[in-house]
Amino acid sequence: MSGLPAVTQRDPMKVGDENAQTHSTAFYYDLGSPYAYLAAERISRLFSEAELSQPEWRPILLGALFKWFGRSSWMLSPDRDARMQEVELRARDYGLQPFRWPDPGPANTLYAMRVATYAKSIGRSVSFALAAFRQAFAGGRDLTEPDNVAIAAAACELHPNAIAKGAASESVRLRLRQETEGAAEAGVRGVPSVLVGERVFWGDDQLEKAVAAAVAER
């Protein structure tokens, strides 16, 4: 495939170097997905409350999954307005900032996801992903613009030159493609998805089930 908040009120952006942790679960996301944003804001807290190790955050390309499984974005469907309302209501119910939709939507997140892959390689996956998600869906900024990606990177102390060089490297491009292919082969059809063992829990509304499955496997 090519082209490819709060028992302790702890902000998951302050979680340490995730490369130093041991993972038994994986959280798959694309920065262009509003549902993945909703899940990203909740998942660290839910795992902490269950006294579980944090999942590994794995950036993948949702557009490539669409091609792999012959699907398309709901933002291009007749259900677009209803789904947007649903997302806004969920954000409010979760106590998040008022939802702001970036334009255009759906966005081409290839560059942003390459930066996310680079951030993961240096142990900044969680902090960068949350900063970028908040730029997009709390700030309404278009992540197809490199400057907006750089603002998110700066929030977790990543230099603009470093992320640009990292995103352009062949190793990062290959890694993102491999992660996306691996996700598809594991049965991940969309984001957000949580992989617990061999079980895939797809959707923001499946997080609690994923946590329960992880508890059962502990």
Residue pairs with C-beta under 8 A, 6 or more apart in sequence:
1 64
1 67
1 68
1 177
1 180
1 181
1 184
2 64
2 177
3 61
3 63
3 64
3 67
3 110
4 61
4 64
4 176
4 177
4 180
4 181
5 11
5 41
5 45
5 95
6 45
7 45
7 48
7 49
8 48
10 44
10 45
10 48
12 41
12 43
12 44
12 45
12 126
12 130
13 126
13 127
13 130
13 131
13 156
14 127
15 44
15 54
15 126
15 127
17 123
18 54
18 56
18 57
18 120
18 123
18 125
18 126
19 123
20 123
21 53
21 54
21 56
22 53
23 53
23 54
23 55
23 56
24 53
24 196
24 197
24 214
24 217
25 47
25 52
25 53
25 55
25 56
25 194
25 195
25 196
25 210
25 214
26 55
26 56
26 57
26 58
26 194
26 195
27 39
27 40
27 43
27 55
27 56
27 57
27 58
27 192
27 193
27 194
28 58
28 60
28 183
28 188
28 191
28 192
28 193
28 194
28 195
29 36
29 39
29 40
29 57
29 58
29 59
29 60
29 129
29 191
29 192
30 36
30 59
30 60
30 61
30 62
30 63
30 109
30 113
30 191
31 59
31 109
31 112
31 113
31 116
31 129
31 132
31 133
31 136
31 143
32 62
32 105
32 106
32 107
32 108
32 109
32 112
32 136
32 143
33 62
33 191
33 192
34 87
34 99
34 101
34 137
35 87
35 191
35 192
35 203
35 204
36 133
36 191
36 192
36 204
37 133
37 134
37 136
37 137
38 87
38 90
38 91
38 94
38 96
38 192
38 204
39 192
39 204
39 207
40 129
40 130
40 133
40 192
41 94
41 96
41 130
41 133
42 94
42 204
42 207
43 55
43 192
43 194
43 207
44 54
44 126
46 207
46 208
46 211
47 53
47 54
47 55
47 211
47 214
48 54
50 211
50 214
50 215
52 211
52 214
52 215
52 218
54 126
55 194
55 214
56 125
57 120
57 125
57 126
57 129
58 120
58 179
58 183
59 113
59 116
59 117
59 120
59 125
59 129
59 176
59 179
60 113
60 176
60 179
60 180
60 183
60 188
60 191
61 109
61 110
61 113
61 176
61 177
61 180
62 73
62 109
62 190
62 191
63 108
63 109
63 110
64 177
64 180
64 184
65 71
65 180
65 183
65 184
65 188
65 189
65 190
65 191
66 72
66 73
68 184
69 184
69 189
71 189
71 190
73 106
74 80
74 83
75 83
75 105
75 106
76 106
77 83
84 101
87 99
88 98
88 99
90 204
91 97
91 98
91 99
91 137
92 98
92 99
96 138
97 134
97 138
98 138
99 137
99 138
100 137
100 138
100 139
100 140
101 137
101 140
102 136
102 137
102 140
102 141
102 142
102 143
103 140
103 142
104 142
104 144
107 136
107 142
107 143
107 144
108 144
109 143
109 144
111 143
111 144
111 146
111 149
111 167
112 132
112 143
112 144
112 149
113 176
114 166
114 167
114 168
114 172
114 173
114 176
115 128
115 132
115 149
115 153
115 163
115 166
115 167
116 125
116 128
116 129
116 132
117 167
117 172
117 175
117 176
117 179
118 162
118 163
118 166
118 167
118 169
118 172
119 125
119 127
119 128
119 129
119 153
119 156
119 158
119 163
119 166
121 166
121 172
121 175
124 156
124 158
127 155
127 156
128 152
128 153
128 156
128 158
131 152
131 153
131 155
131 156
132 143
132 149
132 152
132 153
134 152
135 141
135 143
135 148
135 149
135 151
135 152
136 142
136 143
136 148
141 148
141 151
142 148
143 149
143 152
146 164
149 163
150 160
150 163
150 164
153 159
153 160
153 163
154 160
166 172
183 193
186 195
186 198
186 200
187 198
187 200
188 195
188 200
188 202
189 200
189 202
190 202
190 203
191 202
192 202
192 203
192 204
192 207
193 200
193 201
193 202
193 203
194 200
194 201
194 206
194 207
194 210
195 201
196 210
196 213
196 214
196 217
197 213
197 217
199 213
201 207
201 209
201 210
201 213
